[in-house]
Amino acid sequence: MVGNALLGGNIVTIMARTIIRMKARAAALAFRARAAGLQVLGGELEYQPPQVVLGCIPISVKKQEAHTYRADITQHAVESGVNLTDHIILQPVRVDVSFEITNWDLANAQQSHDLLTKLWEDRIPLDLETKHGILKDMVMTSYSAENSVPNWGALDCRASFTQLKYITIESVKFPKENVAPTANTGGPDNSKSAVTEKKTGRQVPQEPDTTSMD
């Protein structure tokens, strides 16, 4: 038998105090887990990946976003004070995104990969949300996914998006009588002119001469 003095107190009291400390520690871990995006189910911690999307497709984590703004400028000299928009052409904005799809749930990873492939195949414009803003009318121009050990089943991906540029074409109906020739109009009336149909090179087949045949 070991005396209580050597143990530092009554053995029952020590065990009770230890259990209280373990419960307090478990409660603290559960609080930290919930704060970090983890969830306590059945007394065990179950990891719930944070919701990250690329366009509208769920992914696991973004690693990098690279924005490219480029303009093509004329190589010829221009007059001072000229409208530079005629000599400097702004190219569409491009965004390269590096991201990962983990193998935590292989079914979800496969589904995200299929959706990304479909997004590229169908050339669907989308609103691309980045850390510093939202870019509209972005189209996926390239997509690559690498599967390698030691994380077999996870995908290391890279995608490029280019912004579409839309223009509005305005047309005005012009009355026909305003373009009709008049006496003061120089030149012949060519309002209904057209190139005459030609059959150059056309050969008419001839009937064979059978009178000289016996």
Secondary structure, DSSP 8 states (H G I E B T S, - for coil): ---HHHHTS-HHHHHHHHHHHHHHHHHHHHHHHHHTTEEEETTEEEE----EEETTEEESEEEEEEEE--EEE-SS---TT--GGGTEEE---EEEEEEEE-SSSHHHHHHHHHHHHHHHHHT--EEEEETTEEEEEEEEEEEEEE--SSSTT-EEEEEEEEE------------GGGGS--TTS-S---TT-------TT---------TT--
